[in-house]
Amino acid sequence: MSSRLKMTARNAFWSYFSMFVSFGLQFISRTVFIYCLGEEYLGINGLFSNVLGVLSFAELGIGTAINFCLYKPVAENNIEKIKSYMWYYKWAYRTIAVIITIIGLALIPFLNVLVKDPGNVGNIVIYYLIYLFNTVTTYFVSYKYSLVNAEQKNYIYTNVNLIISISTIIIQVIALVILKNFLIYLLVAAIFGVFQKIFICIYFNRLYPYLKEKNIEKLTKQEKSILITKIKALVIHKIGDVSVHQTDNIIVSAFVSTKMVGLLSNYNLFISTVSSCINVLFNSVTGSLGNLVATESKEYQYIIFKRYRFIGFWFFGFTSIALGILMTPFITLWIGKKMVVAPVVVNLLVVDYYMIGQRVCLNNIKSAAGVYEPDKYVALVQAIVNLIASIGLVKVIGLPGVYWGTLIQGTLSSVLKPILSYKILFNRSSKYYFIDSFKYLSAVVAVYGICYSLQKIVMSQITIVSFGIMIIIVVIVPNIIFAMLFFRREEFKYLLSLIKKSLKKKK
């Protein structure tokens, strides 16, 4: 248990350090980008990122399935079996790179359909090809990270990525200031991306020299069968995830405007950054969860999960309130009212963020336990509902319709996944999951209402001073009320004990 916590702490520390540094640089880069190029280029940047995200469905969950299969041989230090899985992984990802290249090139004639009112942004085909190149080349090295993840050494990837990110952003900012050219901006990212991939290959080959060996045992029929079964389930999950998380900007660009994608990208920058900060903590325990599932009873797994989920509620609940209250005032102070979107859209974005956050813990324990099959068709239903609802509603009510569609499918996922998987995971009824969900949601809604009322009083005029006061209120009020509401729960006492231990270590 202690070793799991130590690895989690190390992974979390380096991930957070990387996150804060990267966000600071990204914030500077985004500011320079807006003033040098404008929101139209922001829209193009966001759109093509999502288009290539959709193409990532070709990965089909192979990485997740093999990560799960690696937990046991890594725990047993079975080098030969690790080599077998990694060889399979390598060639699967090279095949995927070819598939994405073909599909990506086939989409070029349809770019004009996806890009609505782009303005004077230059040759969008050239920009798209650079994005495609960056995505495809990633698949030639990304499989190597699976072994690092299985060994609970995520900090290695984090540190490598941080160095490259810092270098890339600094050069991009300099290029923007001097040249004000979007093409050069993209080429800088592509060049540094190539350097990163070359370095990863060299470094990981030295870290795991046995991966270069030619004498590789084939997987047994049983191992292949288990792997293929999980991949089949994950294919459907992947399609659903891509449809839900990567299509909103595409729909906005096609039915509203590409410029609006740029405006929304500023809000998504903050949401994704906060989400990433929290997910760093929760994803850093994935390897530990895999070890937990492999070595502990279901009763103990359930206890740990409840603690894990409570911490998730606290983090995502608190940050949902903070984002809902502070994002628009900050953007107003940062780049002006012209970059603000309607309050209803902001609220929908925040609700979606909270709902996704509440599913993170269950998804992670499911992944660690290899439980993909029971709810595999939920993802497909999500995909269908999301596309139909978002496209149908955007035609009727405009931009908010896209996100109402997203919330509808999110609600389906939040209800169906626990029902289908809880019994398998913990030998318990899912009603306990929903009881806790209701308590947590009620607390967040109530506290948000209090903070919103205080915002109307404090921020009648949006100034730096009033914004600073509101930050203090948002930090203090939710956390105090959450503590008052849940101080009797075992999960709260556990969280408090972790904080006390952390403070003692610092002393």
C-alpha positions as CSV (number, residue, x, y, z in Angstrom):
1,M,0.0,0.0,0.0
2,S,2.8,2.4,0.9
3,S,4.6,1.7,-2.3
4,R,1.5,2.5,-4.3
5,L,1.1,5.8,-2.4
6,K,4.7,6.7,-3.0
7,M,4.5,6.1,-6.7
8,T,1.2,8.0,-6.9
9,A,2.8,10.9,-5.0
10,R,5.8,11.0,-7.2
11,N,3.7,10.9,-10.4
12,A,1.4,13.5,-9.1
13,F,4.2,15.9,-8.0
14,W,5.9,15.9,-11.4
15,S,2.7,16.1,-13.3
16,Y,1.5,19.1,-11.3
17,F,4.8,20.8,-11.7
18,S,4.6,20.2,-15.4
19,M,1.0,21.3,-15.5
20,F,1.6,24.7,-13.8
21,V,4.6,25.5,-15.9
22,S,2.9,24.5,-19.1
23,F,-0.2,26.4,-18.3
24,G,1.8,29.6,-17.5
25,L,3.5,29.3,-20.9
26,Q,0.3,28.4,-22.7
27,F,-1.4,31.4,-21.2
28,I,1.3,33.7,-22.5
29,S,1.3,31.9,-25.8
30,R,-2.5,32.2,-26.1
31,T,-2.4,35.9,-25.3
32,V,0.3,36.6,-27.9
33,F,-1.6,34.4,-30.4
34,I,-4.9,36.3,-30.0
35,Y,-3.2,39.7,-30.4
36,C,-1.0,38.7,-33.2
37,L,-3.4,36.5,-35.3
38,G,-6.9,36.9,-34.0
39,E,-9.9,34.6,-33.1
40,E,-10.2,33.2,-36.6
41,Y,-6.9,31.4,-36.3
42,L,-7.9,30.2,-32.9
43,G,-10.9,28.6,-34.4
44,I,-8.9,26.9,-37.1
45,N,-6.5,25.6,-34.4
46,G,-9.3,24.2,-32.2
47,L,-11.2,22.7,-35.2
48,F,-8.3,20.8,-36.6
49,S,-7.2,19.5,-33.2
50,N,-10.7,18.0,-32.9
51,V,-10.8,16.6,-36.4
52,L,-7.6,14.7,-35.7
53,G,-9.0,13.7,-32.3
54,V,-11.9,12.1,-34.2
55,L,-9.4,10.2,-36.4
56,S,-7.8,8.8,-33.2
57,F,-10.7,6.4,-33.1
58,A,-8.5,4.2,-35.2
59,E,-6.5,3.5,-32.0
60,L,-9.6,1.4,-31.0
61,G,-8.6,1.0,-27.4
62,I,-5.6,-1.2,-28.2
63,G,-3.5,0.9,-25.8
64,T,-5.9,0.6,-22.9
65,A,-6.3,-3.2,-23.4
66,I,-2.5,-3.8,-23.5
67,N,-1.9,-1.5,-20.5
68,F,-4.3,-3.8,-18.5
69,C,-2.5,-6.9,-19.8
70,L,0.9,-5.5,-18.8
71,Y,0.0,-5.0,-15.1
72,K,0.5,-8.7,-14.2
73,P,3.8,-9.4,-16.1
74,V,5.2,-6.1,-14.8
75,A,4.3,-7.0,-11.2
76,E,5.9,-10.4,-11.7
77,N,8.9,-8.9,-13.6
78,N,8.2,-11.3,-16.5
79,I,10.4,-9.8,-19.1
80,E,9.6,-12.3,-21.9
81,K,5.8,-11.6,-21.5
82,I,6.4,-7.9,-21.5
83,K,8.4,-8.2,-24.7
84,S,5.5,-10.1,-26.3
85,Y,2.9,-7.6,-25.5
86,M,5.1,-4.6,-26.4
87,W,5.9,-6.2,-29.8
88,Y,2.2,-6.7,-30.5
89,Y,1.6,-3.1,-29.4
90,K,4.3,-1.6,-31.6
91,W,3.0,-3.2,-34.8
92,A,-0.6,-2.5,-34.0
93,Y,0.2,1.2,-33.6
94,R,2.2,1.3,-36.8
95,T,-0.8,-0.1,-38.6
96,I,-2.9,2.5,-37.0
97,A,-0.6,5.3,-38.1
98,V,-1.1,4.1,-41.7
99,I,-4.9,4.0,-41.3
100,I,-5.0,7.5,-39.9
101,T,-2.9,8.8,-42.7
102,I,-5.2,7.3,-45.3
103,I,-8.4,8.6,-43.7
104,G,-6.8,11.9,-42.9
105,L,-5.8,12.5,-46.5
106,A,-9.3,11.4,-47.7
107,L,-10.9,14.2,-45.6
108,I,-9.0,17.0,-47.4
109,P,-11.8,17.6,-50.1
110,F,-14.3,18.0,-47.2
111,L,-12.4,20.7,-45.3
112,N,-14.4,23.5,-46.8
113,V,-17.6,21.9,-45.5
114,L,-16.2,21.8,-41.9
115,V,-14.8,25.3,-41.9
116,K,-17.6,27.9,-42.0
117,D,-16.8,31.6,-42.4
118,P,-13.0,31.1,-41.7
119,G,-12.1,34.7,-42.7
120,N,-8.8,35.4,-44.3
121,V,-6.7,32.7,-42.7
122,G,-4.6,31.4,-45.7
123,N,-4.3,27.9,-47.0
124,I,-6.2,25.6,-44.6
125,V,-5.1,22.5,-46.4
126,I,-1.4,23.1,-45.5
127,Y,-2.3,23.8,-41.9
128,Y,-4.4,20.6,-41.8
129,L,-1.5,18.5,-43.2
130,I,0.8,19.7,-40.5
131,Y,-1.7,18.7,-37.8
132,L,-2.1,15.3,-39.6
133,F,1.7,14.8,-39.6
134,N,2.0,15.6,-35.9
135,T,-0.8,13.1,-35.1
136,V,0.5,10.3,-37.3
137,T,4.1,10.4,-36.1
138,T,2.9,10.2,-32.5
139,Y,1.8,6.6,-33.0
140,F,5.3,5.5,-33.8
141,V,6.5,6.1,-30.2
142,S,3.5,6.5,-28.0
143,Y,3.2,2.7,-27.4
144,K,6.4,2.9,-25.4
145,Y,4.6,4.9,-22.7
146,S,2.4,1.9,-21.8
147,L,5.3,0.2,-20.1
148,V,6.1,3.3,-18.1
149,N,2.5,3.6,-17.1
150,A,2.3,-0.1,-16.0
151,E,5.4,0.4,-13.9
152,Q,3.8,3.5,-12.2
153,K,6.5,5.7,-13.6
154,N,4.4,8.3,-15.4
155,Y,6.7,11.0,-14.2
156,I,9.3,9.9,-16.8
157,Y,6.9,10.8,-19.6
158,T,5.8,14.0,-17.8
159,N,9.4,15.3,-17.5
160,V,10.2,14.6,-21.1
161,N,7.0,16.2,-22.3
162,L,7.6,19.3,-20.1
163,I,11.1,20.0,-21.5
164,I,9.8,19.8,-25.1
165,S,6.7,21.8,-24.3
166,I,8.7,24.7,-22.7
167,S,11.0,24.8,-25.7
168,T,8.2,24.7,-28.2
169,I,6.1,27.4,-26.6
170,I,9.0,29.8,-26.2
171,I,10.0,29.5,-29.8
172,Q,6.4,29.8,-31.0
173,V,5.9,33.0,-29.0
174,I,9.1,34.5,-30.4
175,A,8.0,33.5,-33.9
176,L,4.5,35.0,-33.4
177,V,5.9,38.3,-32.1
178,I,8.4,38.7,-34.9
179,L,6.7,37.1,-37.9
180,K,2.9,37.0,-37.0
181,N,2.6,33.9,-39.2
182,F,0.4,30.9,-38.4
183,L,2.3,28.6,-40.7
184,I,5.6,29.2,-38.9
185,Y,3.8,28.7,-35.6
186,L,2.7,25.3,-36.7
187,L,6.0,24.3,-38.2
188,V,7.8,25.1,-34.9
189,A,5.5,22.7,-33.1
190,A,6.1,20.0,-35.8
191,I,9.9,20.3,-35.7
192,F,10.0,20.1,-31.9
193,G,7.5,17.2,-32.0
194,V,10.0,15.3,-34.2
195,F,12.8,16.0,-31.8
196,Q,10.6,14.7,-28.9
197,K,9.8,11.5,-30.7
198,I,13.5,10.8,-31.6
199,F,14.6,11.5,-28.0
200,I,11.8,9.2,-26.6
201,C,13.0,6.4,-28.9
202,I,16.6,6.7,-27.8
203,Y,15.8,7.2,-24.1
204,F,13.3,4.4,-23.8
205,N,15.6,2.0,-25.7
206,R,18.3,2.7,-23.1
207,L,15.8,2.4,-20.2
208,Y,14.3,-0.9,-21.5
209,P,17.1,-2.4,-23.7
210,Y,15.3,-5.8,-23.8
211,L,12.6,-4.2,-26.0
212,K,15.2,-4.2,-28.9
213,E,15.8,-8.0,-28.6
214,K,14.6,-10.1,-31.6
215,N,13.9,-13.3,-29.7
216,I,10.2,-12.6,-28.8
217,E,7.7,-15.3,-27.7
218,K,4.3,-15.2,-29.3
219,L,1.3,-14.7,-27.1
220,T,-0.6,-17.8,-26.2
221,K,-4.0,-18.4,-27.7
222,Q,-5.6,-17.7,-24.4
223,E,-3.7,-14.4,-24.0
224,K,-4.7,-13.4,-27.5
225,S,-8.3,-14.3,-26.9
226,I,-8.4,-12.2,-23.7
227,L,-6.7,-9.3,-25.4
228,I,-9.0,-9.4,-28.5
229,T,-12.1,-9.7,-26.3
230,K,-11.1,-6.5,-24.4
231,I,-10.1,-4.7,-27.6
232,K,-13.5,-5.5,-29.2
233,A,-15.3,-4.0,-26.1
234,L,-13.0,-1.0,-26.2
235,V,-13.6,-0.3,-29.9
236,I,-17.1,0.6,-29.0
237,H,-16.1,2.6,-26.0
238,K,-13.6,4.5,-28.2
239,I,-16.1,5.3,-30.8
240,G,-18.4,6.7,-28.1
241,D,-15.7,8.7,-26.4
242,V,-14.5,10.3,-29.7
243,S,-18.1,11.2,-30.7
244,V,-18.7,12.8,-27.4
245,H,-15.5,14.6,-26.7
246,Q,-14.2,15.5,-30.1
247,T,-17.2,16.5,-32.2
248,D,-18.6,19.6,-30.5
249,N,-16.1,22.0,-32.1
250,I,-16.7,20.3,-35.5
251,I,-20.4,20.8,-35.2
252,V,-20.0,24.4,-34.0
253,S,-17.7,25.2,-36.9
254,A,-20.0,23.6,-39.5
255,F,-23.3,25.0,-38.2
256,V,-22.3,28.3,-36.3
257,S,-18.9,29.6,-37.3
258,T,-15.2,28.8,-37.1
259,K,-14.7,32.1,-35.2
260,M,-17.0,30.8,-32.5
261,V,-14.8,27.8,-32.1
262,G,-12.0,30.3,-31.3
263,L,-14.1,32.1,-28.7
264,L,-15.0,28.8,-27.0
265,S,-11.4,27.6,-27.1
266,N,-10.6,30.3,-24.5
267,Y,-13.1,28.8,-22.1
268,N,-12.0,25.3,-23.0
269,L,-8.4,26.3,-22.2
270,F,-9.3,26.9,-18.6
271,I,-11.7,24.0,-18.3
272,S,-9.2,21.5,-19.8
273,T,-6.3,22.9,-17.7
274,V,-8.3,22.5,-14.5
275,S,-9.5,19.1,-15.6
276,S,-6.0,18.0,-16.5
277,C,-4.7,19.2,-13.1
278,I,-7.2,17.0,-11.3
279,N,-6.9,14.1,-13.7
280,V,-3.1,14.2,-13.1
281,L,-3.9,13.1,-9.6
282,F,-6.5,10.5,-10.6
283,N,-4.6,9.1,-13.6
284,S,-1.4,8.9,-11.6
285,V,-3.1,6.2,-9.4
286,T,-4.2,4.1,-12.4
287,G,-1.2,1.8,-12.0
288,S,-1.9,1.6,-8.3
289,L,-5.5,0.7,-8.9
290,G,-4.4,-2.1,-11.2
291,N,-2.2,-3.4,-8.5
292,L,-5.1,-3.0,-6.0
293,V,-7.5,-5.0,-8.1
294,A,-4.8,-7.7,-8.7
295,T,-4.0,-8.2,-5.0
296,E,-6.9,-7.1,-2.7
297,S,-10.4,-8.3,-1.9
298,K,-13.5,-6.7,-3.5
299,E,-14.5,-5.4,0.0
300,Y,-11.3,-3.5,0.3
301,Q,-11.4,-2.3,-3.3
302,Y,-14.9,-0.8,-2.5
303,I,-13.6,1.0,0.5
304,I,-10.7,2.5,-1.5
305,F,-13.1,3.4,-4.4
306,K,-15.4,5.3,-2.1
307,R,-12.5,7.3,-0.7
308,Y,-11.2,7.8,-4.3
309,R,-14.7,9.0,-5.5
310,F,-15.2,11.3,-2.5
311,I,-12.0,13.1,-3.3
312,G,-13.1,13.2,-6.9
313,F,-16.4,14.9,-5.9
314,W,-14.6,17.4,-3.8
315,F,-12.1,18.4,-6.5
316,F,-14.5,18.5,-9.4
317,G,-17.3,20.0,-7.3
318,F,-15.2,22.9,-6.0
319,T,-13.6,23.6,-9.4
320,S,-17.0,23.5,-11.2
321,I,-18.1,26.3,-8.9
322,A,-14.9,28.2,-9.4
323,L,-15.0,27.9,-13.2
324,G,-18.7,28.9,-13.4
325,I,-18.2,32.0,-11.3
326,L,-14.8,33.2,-12.5
327,M,-14.2,32.3,-16.1
328,T,-16.3,35.0,-17.8
329,P,-15.0,37.8,-15.6
330,F,-11.4,36.7,-16.1
331,I,-11.8,36.6,-19.9
332,T,-13.4,40.0,-19.8
333,L,-10.4,41.4,-17.9
334,W,-7.9,39.4,-20.0
335,I,-8.9,40.0,-23.6
336,G,-12.1,42.0,-23.5
337,K,-15.9,41.6,-23.7
338,K,-15.7,40.8,-27.4
339,M,-14.3,37.3,-26.5
340,V,-17.1,36.5,-24.1
341,V,-19.8,33.9,-24.9
342,A,-23.4,33.7,-23.6
343,P,-23.8,32.8,-19.9
344,V,-26.1,29.8,-20.8
345,V,-23.3,28.3,-22.9
346,V,-20.8,28.8,-20.1
347,N,-23.1,27.1,-17.6
348,L,-23.6,24.2,-20.0
349,L,-19.9,23.8,-20.4
350,V,-19.4,23.7,-16.6
351,V,-22.2,21.2,-16.0
352,D,-20.6,19.0,-18.6
353,Y,-17.2,19.3,-16.9
354,Y,-18.8,18.3,-13.6
355,M,-20.6,15.3,-15.1
356,I,-17.4,14.1,-16.8
357,G,-15.5,14.5,-13.6
358,Q,-18.0,12.4,-11.6
359,R,-17.4,9.6,-14.1
360,V,-13.6,9.7,-13.9
361,C,-13.3,7.5,-10.8
362,L,-15.6,4.8,-12.0
363,N,-14.0,4.7,-15.4
364,N,-10.5,4.4,-13.9
365,I,-11.4,1.6,-11.6
366,K,-13.2,-0.2,-14.5
367,S,-10.1,0.2,-16.7
368,A,-7.8,-1.0,-13.9
369,A,-10.1,-4.1,-13.4
370,G,-10.4,-4.7,-17.1
371,V,-14.2,-4.4,-16.9
372,Y,-15.0,-3.2,-20.4
373,E,-17.6,-5.6,-21.7
374,P,-20.8,-5.0,-19.6
375,D,-21.3,-1.3,-20.7
376,K,-19.6,-1.4,-24.1
377,Y,-22.8,-0.6,-26.0
378,V,-23.5,2.5,-23.7
379,A,-20.7,4.3,-25.5
380,L,-22.3,3.5,-28.9
381,V,-25.7,4.8,-27.7
382,Q,-23.9,7.9,-26.4
383,A,-22.3,8.6,-29.8
384,I,-25.6,8.2,-31.6
385,V,-27.6,10.3,-29.1
386,N,-24.9,13.0,-29.0
387,L,-24.7,13.5,-32.7
388,I,-28.5,13.4,-33.3
389,A,-29.3,15.7,-30.4
390,S,-26.4,18.2,-30.9
391,I,-27.0,18.6,-34.7
392,G,-30.8,18.6,-34.2
393,L,-30.8,21.2,-31.4
394,V,-28.1,23.5,-32.9
395,K,-30.5,23.9,-35.9
396,V,-33.3,24.9,-33.5
397,I,-31.8,26.9,-30.7
398,G,-28.3,27.7,-32.1
399,L,-25.0,27.3,-30.1
400,P,-26.5,26.1,-26.8
401,G,-28.1,23.2,-28.6
402,V,-24.7,21.6,-29.2
403,Y,-24.0,21.4,-25.5
404,W,-27.5,20.4,-24.6
405,G,-27.0,17.4,-26.8
406,T,-23.7,16.7,-25.0
407,L,-25.4,16.8,-21.6
408,I,-28.2,14.5,-22.7
409,Q,-25.7,11.8,-23.7
410,G,-23.6,12.5,-20.6
411,T,-26.7,11.8,-18.4
412,L,-27.2,8.5,-20.1
413,S,-23.7,7.5,-19.4
414,S,-23.8,8.6,-15.8
415,V,-26.9,6.4,-15.2
416,L,-26.2,3.3,-17.3
417,K,-22.6,2.7,-16.7
418,P,-22.9,2.2,-12.9
419,I,-26.0,0.1,-13.3
420,L,-24.1,-2.3,-15.7
421,S,-20.7,-2.5,-14.0
422,Y,-21.1,-1.9,-10.2
423,K,-22.1,-5.4,-9.4
424,I,-19.2,-6.9,-11.2
425,L,-16.7,-4.5,-9.7
426,F,-17.8,-4.7,-6.1
427,N,-20.6,-7.3,-5.7
428,R,-22.9,-4.4,-4.6
429,S,-26.0,-2.7,-5.9
430,S,-25.5,0.5,-7.9
431,K,-28.1,2.2,-5.7
432,Y,-25.3,3.2,-3.3
433,Y,-23.6,4.9,-6.2
434,F,-26.6,7.0,-7.1
435,I,-27.4,7.9,-3.4
436,D,-23.9,9.4,-3.1
437,S,-24.2,11.0,-6.5
438,F,-27.4,12.8,-5.4
439,K,-25.8,14.0,-2.2
440,Y,-22.7,15.3,-4.0
441,L,-24.7,17.1,-6.7
442,S,-27.1,18.7,-4.2
443,A,-24.1,20.1,-2.3
444,V,-22.5,21.5,-5.5
445,V,-25.8,23.1,-6.7
446,A,-26.5,24.7,-3.2
447,V,-22.9,26.1,-2.9
448,Y,-22.9,27.4,-6.4
449,G,-26.2,29.2,-5.7
450,I,-24.6,30.9,-2.7
451,C,-21.4,31.9,-4.6
452,Y,-23.5,33.2,-7.5
453,S,-25.5,35.4,-5.2
454,L,-22.2,36.7,-3.7
455,Q,-20.8,37.3,-7.1
456,K,-23.8,39.6,-8.0
457,I,-23.0,41.7,-5.0
458,V,-19.2,41.8,-5.2
459,M,-18.8,42.0,-9.0
460,S,-21.4,44.5,-9.9
461,Q,-18.5,46.1,-11.7
462,I,-15.8,43.7,-13.1
463,T,-12.5,45.1,-11.9
464,I,-9.2,43.5,-10.8
465,V,-10.0,44.2,-7.2
466,S,-13.5,42.8,-7.3
467,F,-12.2,39.7,-9.2
468,G,-9.5,39.2,-6.5
469,I,-12.1,39.4,-3.7
470,M,-14.3,36.8,-5.6
471,I,-11.4,34.4,-5.9
472,I,-11.0,34.5,-2.1
473,I,-14.7,33.9,-1.7
474,V,-14.7,31.0,-4.2
475,V,-11.8,29.3,-2.5
476,I,-13.1,29.6,1.1
477,V,-16.9,29.3,0.9
478,P,-17.2,25.9,-1.1
479,N,-14.6,24.2,1.0
480,I,-16.0,25.3,4.3
481,I,-19.5,24.2,3.4
482,F,-18.4,20.9,1.9
483,A,-16.5,20.2,5.2
484,M,-19.6,21.1,7.3
485,L,-21.8,18.8,5.2
486,F,-19.5,15.8,5.1
487,F,-17.3,15.9,8.2
488,R,-19.0,12.8,9.6
489,R,-18.2,10.6,6.6
490,E,-15.4,8.0,6.7
491,E,-14.2,9.3,3.4
492,F,-13.8,12.8,4.7
493,K,-11.8,11.6,7.7
494,Y,-9.5,9.7,5.4
495,L,-9.0,12.8,3.2
496,L,-8.3,14.8,6.4
497,S,-5.7,12.2,7.5
498,L,-3.9,12.4,4.1
499,I,-3.7,16.2,4.5
500,K,-2.4,15.9,8.1
501,K,0.2,13.4,7.0
502,S,1.3,15.6,4.1
503,L,1.7,18.6,6.5
504,K,3.7,16.6,9.0
505,K,6.1,15.5,6.3
506,K,6.7,19.1,5.3
507,K,7.5,20.0,8.9
